[in-house]
């Protein structure tokens, strides 16, 4: 009898241990992945539909293949909505690239990825980085089919080119970036700064309603309420261009078109400072030489003098004005 009771106790003891082991294994498995479903009650005639979701912790998602562009996504927490076929992301980061373009690395606070459409949406401290360009924004949407990025909210971008020796910083409300074309379109209170690495080339600042940056052509086009500021000179117009190449000192670095207005505070030695005003249809700025060239019926007001000509050259912080009226060429001090 005692022997039988001992056998029963052993069986009960082993059964308890076995159940406890199964519970532990199940708990470990569910800590990394779990699947659940719930009813989504809609306004359709059918009444309700089931939504199936899977939960992953510390998940990696890859798209690779010979006939597709590679895409990598990591998320500290990931929910796969199987009904909508989308991924809900927490602290996502990764990289997307193609055979025709440089890789771009991204990160954000949260977001989702539409698997069928190939669209990635991120928000909260979004950062996008390529070889030459870094973009910060409140949110962004990446469309894999078109290879485009749309950044919105407090957009800040910095483009660095060590071959051409410059930094280009631009702020705006929104930015659409074409990855393969290396083209960026800024809009909404665009503000920028061009900073050259050479010590003798002072930086200049610019504003506009819209700006298109062509990285392969190394230039930018501005449109609407354009303004250029360099030290004591400020010029306004309707349209303008910024040229990024600077291997030749005689290359112009910026140009303005349509209703150009120039105001410059001149502080010459041994004489009182004064403001110089000028009007023209076109302006070309040569930053390294410290001068601007006015074309298209230019007119300059300096102190009590009014100067007209075909081409007028203004030197930075210098009373000297060079005038070419097609018949004569002279300098006025």
C-alpha atoms as one frame of an Amber mdcrd trajectory, in Angstrom:
protein
   0.000   0.000   0.000   2.823   2.338   0.891   4.595   1.372  -2.329   1.461
   2.193  -4.385   1.094   5.571  -2.657   4.748   6.362  -3.490   4.194   5.551
  -7.160   1.156   7.839  -7.293   3.133  10.642  -5.689   5.935  10.225  -8.255
   3.440  10.302 -11.127   1.784  13.412  -9.715   5.184  15.038  -9.126   6.355
  14.303 -12.697   3.049  15.523 -14.105   3.385  18.856 -12.293   6.972  19.266
 -13.529   5.927  18.437 -17.074   3.094  20.970 -17.082   5.406  23.621 -15.628
   7.999  22.891 -18.370   5.366  23.217 -21.113   4.178  26.544 -19.694   7.775
  27.857 -19.616   8.433  26.846 -23.233   5.182  28.436 -24.380   5.981  31.632
 -22.498   9.417  31.862 -24.109   7.940  31.376 -27.575   5.218  33.949 -27.092
   7.687  36.534 -25.820   9.044  36.879 -29.374   5.952  36.297 -31.485   2.256
  36.137 -30.843  -0.741  36.046 -33.106  -4.169  37.323 -32.254  -7.371  38.255
 -33.987 -10.249  40.573 -33.212 -13.456  41.718 -34.835 -13.551  45.049 -36.643
 -17.193  46.186 -36.729 -17.823  48.299 -39.785 -20.765  49.923 -41.487 -20.972
  47.377 -44.261 -23.827  44.929 -44.701 -21.764  41.990 -43.503 -21.493  43.608
 -40.078 -17.967  42.701 -39.015 -14.686  41.281 -40.279 -11.778  39.617 -38.531
  -8.415  41.351 -38.347  -5.432  39.052 -37.821  -2.209  40.525 -36.451   1.142
  39.028 -35.507   3.479  40.628 -32.983   7.271  40.475 -33.223   9.965  41.864
 -30.984  13.316  43.027 -32.450  12.328  42.090 -36.000  14.212  42.416 -39.320
  12.371  42.643 -42.644  14.200  42.174 -45.976  13.314  42.502 -49.643  16.050
  41.061 -51.846  16.276  39.556 -55.314  17.855  39.821 -58.752  14.926  41.667
 -60.286  14.085  43.912 -57.348  15.753  46.697 -55.399  17.063  45.677 -52.014
  15.285  46.994 -48.937  16.025  46.430 -45.255  13.867  47.371 -42.280  14.526
  46.827 -38.579  11.960  47.571 -35.876  12.315  47.169 -32.103   8.656  46.112
 -32.089   6.636  45.098 -35.153   2.991  44.237 -35.702   2.085  42.547 -38.982
  -1.492  43.381 -39.903  -2.215  40.426 -42.188  -5.635  41.747 -43.183  -4.239
  45.038 -44.564  -0.833  43.492 -45.293   1.082  46.267 -43.554   3.723  46.480
 -40.846   3.242  48.750 -37.826   6.655  49.892 -36.597   8.323  51.131 -33.404
  11.737  52.859 -33.608  12.288  51.705 -37.207  15.564  52.076 -39.117  17.113
  50.563 -42.219  18.340  51.200 -45.740  16.943  51.251 -49.261  18.966  51.377
 -52.464  19.035  50.293 -56.085  21.656  49.439 -58.676  21.281  52.964 -60.135
  21.519  54.932 -56.886  23.466  55.291 -53.672  22.079  53.666 -50.518  19.951
  55.838 -48.240  19.761  55.108 -44.519  16.673  56.096 -42.532  15.379  56.114
 -38.952  12.359  57.427 -37.064  10.317  57.138 -33.895   7.401  55.170 -35.361
   5.631  54.419 -38.630   4.190  51.773 -40.897   5.080  49.987 -44.143   2.505
  49.100 -46.806   3.851  45.860 -48.276   1.585  45.797 -51.355   2.228  49.435
 -52.334   5.886  49.531 -51.238   5.308  52.709 -49.186   7.152  53.484 -45.972
   5.833  56.216 -43.649   7.869  57.462 -40.658   7.326  60.211 -38.094   9.026
  61.664 -34.999  12.645  62.785 -35.450  13.018  61.310 -38.927  16.583  61.208
 -40.324  17.511  60.270 -43.897  21.196  59.952 -44.898  23.013  59.346 -48.189
  26.643  59.738 -49.207  26.434  63.527 -49.603  23.087  64.512 -48.102  21.374
  64.390 -44.695  17.671  65.279 -44.266  15.906  65.830 -40.939  12.109  66.257
 -40.719   9.024  65.575 -38.605   7.766  62.917 -41.007   8.483  61.359 -44.382
   6.998  58.986 -46.932   9.115  56.772 -49.187   7.588  55.276 -52.336   9.632
  52.362 -53.573   8.018  52.217 -57.043   8.973  55.812 -57.889  12.070  55.979
 -55.638  10.892  59.259 -54.121  10.961  60.675 -50.605   8.489  63.298 -49.352
   9.644  64.980 -46.122   7.363  67.372 -44.216   7.609  69.574 -41.163  10.739
  71.451 -40.059  12.769  70.114 -42.974  16.520  70.626 -42.589  18.961  69.316
 -45.186  22.722  69.530 -45.475  24.630  68.652 -48.638  28.423  68.345 -48.399
  30.698  67.997 -51.428  34.393  67.696 -50.604  35.426  67.659 -54.275  33.781
  71.028 -54.918  34.544  72.167 -51.347  31.168  73.428 -50.137  28.365  72.917
 -47.637  24.801  73.698 -48.691  22.256  74.002 -45.868  18.537  74.423 -46.699
  15.464  74.693 -44.461  11.854  74.510 -45.676   8.344  73.307 -44.867   8.523
  70.336 -47.231  10.943  68.536 -49.540  10.433  66.000 -52.325  13.596  64.076
 -53.161  14.020  61.957 -56.322  16.581  59.358 -55.321  17.673  58.136 -58.765
  17.656  61.588 -60.391  19.496  63.194 -57.447  16.967  66.024 -57.541  15.350
  67.800 -54.577  12.354  70.163 -54.629  11.907  72.418 -51.572   8.794  74.485
 -50.920   7.419  76.740 -48.210   9.618  79.461 -46.663  12.855  78.149 -48.144
  15.997  79.447 -46.402  19.543  78.460 -47.270  23.224  79.061 -46.750  26.095
  78.352 -49.139  29.362  77.930 -47.276  32.631  77.587 -49.224  35.627  75.885
 -47.640  38.129  78.448 -48.934  38.854  81.176 -46.389  38.684  84.042 -48.897
  35.155  83.065 -50.000  32.574  84.423 -47.567  29.267  82.524 -47.263  26.065
  83.901 -48.716  22.424  83.377 -47.722  19.295  82.999 -49.846  15.504  82.851
 -49.463  12.685  81.893 -51.831   9.213  80.358 -51.998  10.461  77.332 -53.935
  13.854  75.850 -54.734  14.892  72.961 -57.011  18.307  71.417 -56.361  19.944
  69.494 -59.227  22.836  67.656 -57.577  24.231  66.112 -60.774  24.252  69.509
 -62.523  25.524  71.220 -59.347  23.060  74.080 -59.390  19.816  75.236 -57.767
  16.873  77.184 -59.198  14.850  79.559 -56.989  11.376  80.887 -57.691   9.193
  83.442 -55.918  10.314  86.210 -53.525  13.984  85.443 -54.108  16.589  87.162
 -51.931  20.397  86.893 -51.773  22.412  88.322 -48.894  26.188  88.527 -48.715
  27.739  90.641 -45.993  26.430  94.206 -46.550  24.674  93.482 -49.868  21.088
  92.301 -50.254  19.409  91.684 -53.612  15.794  90.721 -54.367  14.129  89.379
 -57.517  11.448  87.016 -58.780  13.765  84.188 -59.888  17.336  83.138 -59.256
  20.037  80.476 -59.523  22.832  79.230 -57.268  25.868  77.537 -58.857  27.692
  74.976 -56.733  30.881  74.535 -58.789  33.785  76.807 -57.884  36.899  75.419
 -59.579  37.308  78.721 -61.472  37.350  82.110 -59.733  35.699  83.723 -62.734
  32.599  81.526 -62.486  29.504  83.253 -61.175  28.131  81.787 -57.973  24.614
  83.137 -58.123  22.333  84.967 -60.544  19.023  86.814 -60.197  16.392  87.537
 -62.854  13.328  89.765 -63.265  12.944  93.032 -61.354  16.257  92.902 -59.520
  16.626  95.342 -56.607  19.984  95.781 -54.864  20.661  97.520 -51.569  24.194
  97.704 -50.200  25.614  99.430 -47.164  29.014 100.800 -48.177  31.504 101.649
 -45.437  34.545 103.174 -47.180  37.675 104.262 -45.367  37.900 107.857 -44.133
  34.385 108.727 -45.394  30.927 108.356 -43.840  28.982 105.158 -44.697  26.086
 105.306 -47.147  23.504 103.066 -48.795  23.788 102.265 -52.494  20.704 101.232
 -54.470  20.542  99.608 -57.899  17.914  98.238 -60.294  18.278  95.875 -63.271
  16.741  92.895 -65.042  19.639  90.558 -64.259  22.391  90.255 -61.660  25.429
  87.949 -61.595  27.426  87.501 -58.404  31.119  86.563 -58.369  31.726  85.788
 -54.715  35.446  85.061 -54.923  36.087  88.425 -56.618  33.732  90.350 -54.345
  31.634  91.902 -57.107  28.204  91.844 -58.716  27.464  92.585 -62.376  24.189
  94.299 -63.338  22.749  93.727 -66.825  19.537  94.683 -68.606  19.095  98.482
 -68.365  20.859  98.777 -65.006  20.553 101.937 -62.934  22.532 102.798 -59.786
  21.811 105.494 -57.190  24.887 106.416 -55.188  24.823 109.529 -53.015  23.714
 112.303 -55.418  24.702 110.424 -58.598  22.448 108.387 -60.882  24.318 106.029
 -63.240  22.940 104.175 -66.268  24.566 101.860 -68.806  24.485  98.474 -70.507
  26.669  96.803 -67.861  27.468  98.106 -64.360  29.928  96.458 -61.965  29.681
  97.032 -58.216  32.623  96.162 -55.991  31.982  94.913 -52.470  32.201  97.738
 -49.907  33.829  99.990 -52.484  32.730 103.392 -53.797  34.137 102.583 -57.238
  31.522 101.829 -59.901  32.428 100.496 -63.342  30.004 101.515 -66.112  29.906
 100.280 -69.686  27.403 102.195 -71.823  28.536 100.638 -75.133  30.129 103.930
 -76.224  32.374 104.639 -73.259  33.814 102.704 -70.342  34.640 104.600 -67.174
  34.943 104.282 -63.409  33.257 106.583 -60.927  34.470 107.137 -57.386
